[in-house]
């Protein structure tokens, strides 16, 4: 299987991955009842010595959260012309964080 890390959606799950997804225990994440995500967040918090962790299902979500916590409305975000946030995340920086 080829693993392509260019995007969150390029690599397709294998048959075994799909079977694992169908068999996974699930719950409501809004109410903190998603056992797989809860276990992953707990494991990562412990691994990095942090109070808590947050699972972000996409790189775009992670980028937007990082920008939001590191800026104030009106700030400028400097990035390379090839940066994902510049080329593929539309107006996320301005609409989510009030930055340009």
C-alpha positions as CSV (number, residue, x, y, z in Angstrom):
1,X,0.0,0.0,0.0
2,X,1.3,3.4,-0.9
3,X,1.0,6.0,1.8
4,X,0.7,9.5,0.4
5,X,0.9,12.3,3.0
6,X,0.1,15.2,0.7
7,X,-3.4,15.6,2.1
8,X,-5.8,14.2,4.7
9,X,-7.8,12.5,2.0
10,X,-5.3,11.2,-0.7
11,X,-4.5,7.8,0.8
12,X,-7.5,5.5,0.8
13,X,-8.2,3.0,3.6
14,X,-7.4,-0.7,2.9
15,X,-10.0,-3.4,3.4
16,X,-8.5,-4.2,6.8
17,X,-8.7,-0.6,7.8
18,X,-12.4,-0.4,6.8
19,X,-13.2,-3.6,8.7
20,X,-11.5,-2.1,11.8
21,X,-13.6,1.1,11.4
22,X,-16.9,-0.9,11.1
23,X,-16.0,-2.9,14.2
24,X,-14.9,0.0,16.3
25,X,-16.9,1.0,19.4
26,X,-18.3,4.4,18.9
27,X,-20.0,7.1,21.0
28,X,-21.0,10.7,21.0
29,X,-17.9,12.9,21.1
30,X,-19.8,16.0,22.1
31,X,-20.8,14.3,25.4
32,X,-17.3,12.8,25.8
33,X,-18.6,9.3,25.1
34,X,-16.3,8.4,22.1
35,X,-14.0,5.7,23.6
36,X,-11.4,5.6,20.8
37,X,-10.9,9.3,20.7
38,X,-10.9,9.5,24.5
39,X,-8.2,6.8,24.7
40,X,-6.1,8.5,22.0
41,X,-6.3,11.9,23.7
42,X,-5.4,10.4,27.1
43,X,-2.5,8.5,25.7
44,X,-1.1,11.5,23.9
45,X,-1.5,13.8,27.0
46,X,0.4,11.2,29.0
47,X,3.1,10.7,26.3
48,X,3.8,14.5,26.1
49,X,3.3,15.1,29.8
50,X,0.3,17.4,29.3
51,X,-2.9,17.9,31.3
52,X,-5.0,17.0,28.2
53,X,-4.9,16.5,24.4
54,X,-7.2,17.3,21.6
55,X,-7.8,15.1,18.6
56,X,-8.0,17.0,15.3
57,X,-9.2,14.9,12.4
58,X,-7.5,17.1,9.7
59,X,-4.4,19.1,9.1
60,X,-6.6,22.1,8.1
61,X,-8.4,22.0,11.5
62,X,-5.0,21.7,13.3
63,X,-3.6,24.7,11.3
64,X,-6.6,26.9,12.0
65,X,-6.5,26.1,15.8
66,X,-2.8,26.8,15.9
67,X,-3.3,30.2,14.2
68,X,-6.2,31.1,16.5
69,X,-4.3,30.4,19.7
70,X,-1.1,32.2,18.5
71,X,-2.7,35.4,17.1
72,X,-5.1,38.2,17.9
73,X,-7.6,39.7,15.4
74,X,-5.8,42.2,13.2
75,X,-2.5,40.3,13.3
76,X,-0.7,39.2,10.1
77,X,0.3,35.6,9.5
78,X,3.6,35.4,7.6
79,X,4.1,32.2,5.6
80,X,5.8,31.0,2.5
81,X,4.0,31.3,-0.9
82,X,3.8,27.4,-1.0
83,X,2.2,27.1,2.5
84,X,-0.9,25.0,2.8
85,X,-2.7,27.7,4.7
86,X,-2.0,30.2,1.9
87,X,-2.9,27.9,-1.1
88,X,-5.5,25.5,0.2
89,X,-7.3,26.8,3.3
90,X,-9.2,29.6,1.6
91,X,-10.1,32.5,3.9
92,X,-9.7,30.4,7.0
93,X,-7.1,32.6,8.6
94,X,-9.3,35.7,8.2
95,X,-12.7,34.2,9.0
96,X,-11.5,32.0,11.9
97,X,-8.9,34.3,13.5
98,X,-9.5,37.8,12.0
99,X,-6.0,37.8,10.6
100,X,-4.5,38.4,7.2
